[in-house]
Amino acid sequence: MASRINELKQAEAGGAGAAEAGQEMGLTEAIRWVFRQPLLLPLTPTQVRDRMDEMGYDLSKYKHVMPPIHNTLKRMKEAGEIKEVEGLGGIGRAYTSSRQGT
């Protein structure tokens, strides 16, 4: 449900054009783009992957896509770009932008 709420919020914010942009970005920049979008709820690493796929980022170039996403999220957290929060309903780790008040 949290994912669907964020999807609706992103569509409302005008996510059009993201597909073209997603094809030209590197992994870190694509993840930064995901967190620049309006989010109602924190995102799990899997939801970050799904957002990248929706924006047109080519995930097929990775044999195993989750390890680089987890590593990038860890680096971004250490740099203060995002913060780790408790996921809703005990779903584990979730992340939100450090720039937002959530």
C-alpha positions in Angstrom: 0.0 0.0 0.0 2.9 2.4 0.8 4.3 1.8 -2.6 1.0 2.6 -4.3 0.6 5.8 -2.3 4.1 6.9 -3.4 3.4 5.9 -7.0 0.2 8.1 -7.0 2.1 11.0 -5.5 4.9 10.7 -8.1 2.4 10.6 -11.0 0.7 13.6 -9.6 4.1 15.5 -9.4 4.6 14.9 -13.1 6.9 11.9 -13.4 6.7 12.2 -17.2 10.0 12.5 -18.9 11.7 10.4 -16.3 11.9 7.5 -18.7 14.2 9.4 -21.0 16.3 10.7 -18.1 16.6 7.3 -16.6 18.4 5.9 -19.6 21.2 8.5 -19.3 21.9 8.4 -15.6 24.4 6.4 -13.6 23.2 4.3 -10.7 23.9 6.8 -7.9 22.3 9.7 -9.9 19.2 7.5 -10.6 18.8 6.7 -6.9 19.3 10.4 -6.1 16.5 11.2 -8.6 14.2 8.7 -6.9 14.7 10.5 -3.6 14.2 13.9 -5.1 10.6 12.9 -6.0 7.9 13.7 -3.5 7.5 10.7 -1.1 4.7 10.2 1.4 6.5 7.3 3.0 10.1 6.0 3.2 11.2 3.6 0.5 12.7 0.1 1.0 15.6 -0.9 -1.3 13.2 -3.0 -3.3 10.9 0.0 -3.8 13.9 2.1 -4.9 14.7 -0.6 -7.5 11.1 -0.6 -8.7 11.1 3.2 -9.1 14.3 3.1 -11.1 12.7 0.5 -13.4 9.6 2.7 -13.7 11.8 5.7 -14.7 13.4 3.6 -17.5 16.7 2.9 -15.8 18.3 -0.1 -17.5 18.6 -2.6 -14.6 19.4 -5.5 -17.0 23.0 -4.5 -17.1 23.4 -5.9 -13.6 23.4 -9.7 -13.1 22.3 -9.1 -9.5 20.8 -5.6 -9.1 20.2 -5.4 -5.4 23.8 -5.5 -4.1 24.8 -2.3 -6.0 21.6 -0.6 -4.8 22.2 -1.6 -1.2 25.8 -0.4 -1.5 24.8 2.9 -3.0 22.1 3.5 -0.4 24.7 2.8 2.3 27.1 5.3 0.8 24.4 7.9 0.4 23.4 7.4 4.1 27.0 7.8 5.2 27.3 11.0 3.2 24.1 12.3 4.8 22.1 12.4 1.6 19.4 10.0 2.9 18.6 8.7 6.3 17.6 5.2 7.4 14.3 4.8 9.2 12.2 2.0 10.6 10.1 0.6 7.8 6.3 0.6 8.2 4.8 -2.6 9.6 8.1 -4.0 10.5 9.2 -4.4 6.9 12.8 -3.7 7.8 15.1 -0.9 6.5 13.6 2.0 4.6 15.1 5.3 3.5 14.0 8.8 3.1 15.7 12.0 1.8 17.6 13.9 4.4 16.2 17.1 2.9 12.6 16.2 3.8 11.1 16.6 7.2 10.2 12.9 7.5 
